[in-house]
Amino acid sequence: MWAQTLSGPFRFEQVEVAAPDAAALSPGHVLLATRAGAICGSDLPNFRGGLWPHPAAEDGWGATRAPGFPMHEIVGEVVASRHPEHSPGDLVVGWASMFDGIAELVVTDGEGLARYDTALPATTAVMLQPLACVLYAVEQLGDVSGQAVAVIGQGPIGLLFSSVLKTRGAARVTGVDPVDRGDVASVFGVDETVTARAERWAGRLSDADRPSVVVEAVGHQVSTLQPALDAVAPGGEVFYFGVPDDPVYPFDMMTFLRKNLTLRSGVTLERRRVLTDAGAYLAAHPGLREAYVSHVHPVADVQAAFTAAISPRPGQLKIAVDMA
């Protein structure tokens, strides 16, 4: 089968590798023929040559040439299954659990997959996986009705946070990003668009304007956690979303203490359930379908897709890869 593999930083090559053996599937796992995938911010450090704990890395923590790596947001057709909820021929969306989704065939955990409305093109349906992650995260925040909230980072994940928080009753949603997202702000429920770095925005807030909830939706550097702590109102909550590139972050404990704050984070659990919830949310908010995936690349052009994704710009949101 074909697969794309990282042959070095910023460079993919297509290779031929042995196909997974359907007869060797572990209980609960499925074999998928991929239809589409999408690039997540957590994939990009690997494209740049960063370290990542992958079983194929020689020392267990490093860059890897594993076929199909790095991509986990996928849509595919079930070829074989040892999961009771998935049968051959099903079209499903969700996680490639080994982050090896840029390949003709993928073995993955069936608990991270769910059926979707097949009227959606596969390259649109890829948005259900990040939407599921955001829905689960917002559940952890509890009732946000009537609250002022801010989302630092208005890329693909941050805009979904803005949409879901507004839908869940937030009185005011502020989106903060150095890239101008004014063209899509209304589609995603953003009441105020701030085109600036997070620290500049946080430093200019009056006490009356401080949000009670701040979501840090960038997730790949230490620099945006401090503005979240600085910006949030006393007694408020900060949600750190995303995969940290560094295992240890500097943390302003004095601000955290003096403002009586709550810091929350975590991975997405109950994946099949929240994928189904994501399908219902998208059906109720069809305008997101046209706005979210801004660019689609054929899989042969995956290197160009990743190269674009590492350079956010106005008009560019989620980048999908067509593998059909």
Legacy VTK file of the C-alpha trace (Angstrom):
# vtk DataFile Version 3.0
C-alpha trace
ASCII
DATASET POLYDATA
POINTS 324 float
0.000 0.000 0.000
1.084 3.632 -0.342
1.951 5.838 2.576
3.548 9.225 3.018
6.504 9.375 5.383
8.629 12.188 6.780
12.065 11.755 5.255
13.329 14.801 7.153
12.133 18.147 8.489
9.652 19.807 6.101
9.903 16.912 3.633
7.523 14.050 2.806
8.034 11.201 0.389
5.595 8.542 -0.791
6.625 4.954 -0.083
5.235 1.475 -0.605
4.879 -0.594 2.570
3.200 -3.850 3.549
-0.531 -3.537 4.128
-1.888 -4.341 7.609
-3.222 -7.876 7.992
-6.966 -7.749 8.634
-6.794 -11.163 10.289
-4.342 -9.819 12.861
-6.581 -7.036 14.210
-6.635 -6.738 17.997
-10.003 -6.768 19.788
-11.714 -3.385 19.507
-9.674 -2.284 16.499
-10.689 -1.638 12.905
-8.930 -1.466 9.548
-9.814 1.646 7.541
-9.329 2.622 3.937
-8.673 6.339 4.288
-10.800 8.860 2.379
-9.520 12.153 3.834
-7.491 13.641 6.633
-6.826 17.056 8.104
-3.829 18.788 9.615
-3.938 19.557 13.329
-1.660 22.008 15.085
-0.263 19.078 17.072
1.041 17.550 13.812
3.122 20.570 12.873
6.019 20.276 15.373
6.740 16.847 13.902
6.762 18.259 10.370
9.355 20.773 11.569
11.499 17.926 12.916
10.475 18.144 16.554
10.569 15.341 19.088
7.500 13.233 19.761
6.912 10.041 21.826
6.125 7.565 19.047
6.758 3.791 19.204
8.613 3.965 15.878
11.121 6.505 17.173
14.473 4.824 17.750
14.796 6.009 21.346
11.060 6.135 22.089
11.069 9.944 21.965
12.168 11.569 18.762
11.500 12.259 15.125
10.160 9.240 13.251
9.845 7.976 9.698
6.829 5.846 10.585
4.634 5.435 7.464
1.592 7.713 7.623
2.924 9.902 10.431
1.928 12.577 11.511
-1.857 12.778 11.082
-4.688 11.678 13.372
-7.804 13.493 12.055
-9.204 11.041 9.496
-12.257 9.889 7.570
-12.371 6.396 6.125
-14.295 3.294 5.150
-14.202 0.254 7.417
-12.503 -2.665 5.646
-12.424 -5.066 8.594
-13.490 -4.759 12.218
-13.167 -6.356 15.622
-15.258 -3.614 17.226
-18.964 -4.344 17.794
-20.137 -0.905 16.591
-18.281 -0.915 13.262
-18.842 -3.113 10.223
-17.166 -3.375 6.804
-18.496 -0.683 4.509
-19.241 1.834 7.270
-18.017 5.374 6.623
-16.538 6.775 9.825
-14.695 9.795 11.167
-12.362 10.178 14.113
-8.876 9.422 15.329
-5.992 7.492 13.793
-4.830 6.356 17.207
-1.187 5.896 16.152
-1.087 9.298 14.351
-0.341 7.410 11.109
-3.273 8.570 8.997
-1.473 9.612 5.784
-1.672 6.115 4.360
-3.899 3.992 2.178
-4.898 1.738 5.094
-4.867 2.479 8.824
-5.444 0.310 11.902
-7.048 2.242 14.727
-9.056 1.931 17.937
-12.762 1.692 17.153
-13.657 3.699 20.272
-12.229 6.748 18.513
-14.532 6.433 15.488
-18.180 7.140 14.725
-20.448 7.161 11.690
-21.310 10.532 10.178
-23.757 12.073 7.718
-22.420 10.720 4.444
-23.989 13.631 2.568
-20.919 15.509 3.784
-17.871 15.245 1.540
-15.092 13.394 3.331
-12.927 16.517 3.160
-15.633 18.398 5.085
-16.421 15.583 7.527
-12.829 15.766 8.827
-13.941 18.783 10.887
-16.021 16.534 13.157
-12.932 15.262 15.003
-11.667 18.691 16.169
-15.252 19.749 16.837
-15.687 16.692 19.072
-12.565 17.694 21.028
-13.912 21.218 21.554
-17.354 20.005 22.610
-15.789 17.739 25.225
-13.563 20.546 26.522
-16.457 22.989 26.840
-18.405 20.339 28.766
-15.612 20.406 31.354
-16.086 24.161 31.805
-19.668 23.668 32.958
-22.316 26.370 32.599
-20.945 29.426 30.783
-24.329 31.098 30.378
-24.147 34.855 30.709
-20.364 34.919 31.108
-17.810 36.942 29.180
-15.265 34.575 27.634
-12.139 35.017 25.548
-10.342 32.598 23.247
-6.637 33.160 22.656
-5.881 31.786 19.202
-8.434 32.022 16.408
-7.130 29.295 14.182
-9.286 26.257 13.370
-9.552 25.077 17.002
-9.986 28.517 18.517
-12.810 29.418 16.145
-14.638 26.224 17.078
-14.257 27.163 20.747
-15.731 30.574 19.963
-18.701 28.971 18.211
-19.443 26.402 20.907
-19.020 28.844 23.805
-21.400 31.311 22.137
-23.917 28.559 21.442
-23.676 27.394 25.062
-24.815 30.827 26.220
-21.703 32.978 26.679
-22.784 36.601 26.804
-19.742 37.880 24.971
-16.989 36.039 23.060
-13.695 37.796 22.360
-11.330 36.191 19.871
-7.644 37.123 20.099
-5.135 36.370 17.348
-2.355 38.256 15.537
-3.911 36.982 12.281
-6.996 38.951 11.260
-10.069 36.670 11.462
-12.637 39.414 10.952
-13.915 37.794 7.754
-15.259 34.735 9.606
-15.857 36.118 13.100
-19.638 36.337 12.775
-19.900 32.795 11.397
-18.179 31.440 14.512
-19.997 33.575 17.070
-17.173 36.008 17.846
-18.513 39.272 19.225
-15.184 41.096 19.376
-12.177 40.360 17.174
-8.831 41.464 18.587
-6.039 41.357 16.008
-3.023 41.483 18.295
-0.656 39.321 20.262
-2.205 37.970 23.446
0.139 39.806 25.810
-0.718 43.186 24.255
-4.442 42.484 24.555
-4.139 41.289 28.168
-2.007 44.276 29.152
-4.639 46.755 27.978
-7.688 45.255 29.693
-9.481 47.226 32.373
-10.793 45.327 35.380
-14.345 45.756 34.079
-13.456 44.107 30.761
-11.770 40.979 32.119
-13.453 37.744 30.966
-14.416 35.152 33.548
-13.219 32.330 31.255
-10.142 32.366 29.023
-9.389 29.491 26.647
-5.771 29.218 25.523
-6.304 27.519 22.150
-2.810 27.907 20.697
-1.210 25.160 22.739
2.327 25.048 21.333
4.444 27.513 23.236
4.837 28.766 26.772
4.269 32.417 25.879
0.458 32.465 25.712
-0.310 30.886 29.082
0.814 33.983 30.995
-1.484 36.383 29.087
-4.375 34.038 29.850
-3.615 34.299 33.586
-3.160 38.057 33.314
-6.398 38.607 31.393
-8.885 36.468 33.305
-11.012 38.049 36.041
-10.383 37.199 39.705
-12.075 33.913 40.558
-12.113 32.965 36.870
-10.992 29.913 34.939
-8.332 29.278 32.322
-8.617 26.276 30.005
-5.333 25.251 28.394
-6.166 23.292 25.227
-3.715 21.465 23.011
-0.628 19.306 23.146
2.317 21.053 24.842
5.604 20.987 22.964
7.526 21.248 26.224
6.959 18.881 29.153
7.382 21.660 31.742
5.928 25.181 31.460
6.915 28.165 33.611
3.872 29.129 35.653
3.096 32.380 37.440
1.971 30.903 40.720
1.598 34.282 42.433
-0.956 35.550 39.887
-2.744 32.214 40.032
-2.895 32.424 43.836
-3.757 36.104 44.231
-6.582 35.947 41.673
-8.084 32.705 43.086
-8.011 31.094 39.637
-8.797 27.635 38.308
-6.598 26.051 35.624
-8.063 23.200 33.614
-6.769 21.018 30.785
-7.056 17.449 29.549
-7.478 15.083 26.632
-10.727 14.087 24.946
-12.465 11.077 26.495
-15.727 9.353 25.439
-14.674 9.811 21.847
-17.435 7.923 20.054
-20.059 9.871 21.999
-18.600 13.300 21.320
-18.063 12.497 17.641
-21.785 11.775 17.439
-22.471 15.023 19.315
-20.265 16.833 16.804
-22.379 15.519 13.943
-25.520 16.847 15.620
-23.861 20.216 16.297
-22.767 20.597 12.688
-26.250 19.703 11.447
-27.653 22.457 13.682
-25.035 24.995 12.496
-24.646 24.302 8.767
-22.854 27.585 8.123
-19.735 26.108 9.682
-19.468 23.520 6.919
-18.614 26.051 4.253
-16.352 28.213 6.400
-14.187 25.745 8.312
-12.180 23.809 5.711
-10.597 26.531 3.618
-8.135 24.500 1.527
-8.030 20.921 0.221
-4.852 19.328 -1.161
-4.492 15.964 -2.898
-2.448 13.509 -0.853
0.350 13.644 -3.433
0.679 17.307 -2.458
0.748 16.693 1.313
4.081 18.463 1.735
2.567 21.671 0.340
-0.433 21.240 2.651
1.790 21.059 5.732
3.965 23.918 4.491
0.875 26.104 4.238
-0.384 25.007 7.650
2.738 26.192 9.473
2.140 29.752 8.201
-1.275 30.986 9.399
-2.726 33.797 7.318
-6.063 35.542 6.719
-8.452 33.350 4.752
-6.706 30.102 5.727
-8.384 27.894 8.328
-8.454 24.091 8.369
-6.412 22.374 5.665
-7.702 18.991 4.525
-5.994 16.263 2.500
-7.984 14.266 -0.062
-6.926 10.599 -0.039
-9.737 9.132 -2.129
LINES 1 325
324 0 1 2 3 4 5 6 7 8 9 10 11 12 13 14 15 16 17 18 19 20 21 22 23 24 25 26 27 28 29 30 31 32 33 34 35 36 37 38 39 40 41 42 43 44 45 46 47 48 49 50 51 52 53 54 55 56 57 58 59 60 61 62 63 64 65 66 67 68 69 70 71 72 73 74 75 76 77 78 79 80 81 82 83 84 85 86 87 88 89 90 91 92 93 94 95 96 97 98 99 100 101 102 103 104 105 106 107 108 109 110 111 112 113 114 115 116 117 118 119 120 121 122 123 124 125 126 127 128 129 130 131 132 133 134 135 136 137 138 139 140 141 142 143 144 145 146 147 148 149 150 151 152 153 154 155 156 157 158 159 160 161 162 163 164 165 166 167 168 169 170 171 172 173 174 175 176 177 178 179 180 181 182 183 184 185 186 187 188 189 190 191 192 193 194 195 196 197 198 199 200 201 202 203 204 205 206 207 208 209 210 211 212 213 214 215 216 217 218 219 220 221 222 223 224 225 226 227 228 229 230 231 232 233 234 235 236 237 238 239 240 241 242 243 244 245 246 247 248 249 250 251 252 253 254 255 256 257 258 259 260 261 262 263 264 265 266 267 268 269 270 271 272 273 274 275 276 277 278 279 280 281 282 283 284 285 286 287 288 289 290 291 292 293 294 295 296 297 298 299 300 301 302 303 304 305 306 307 308 309 310 311 312 313 314 315 316 317 318 319 320 321 322 323
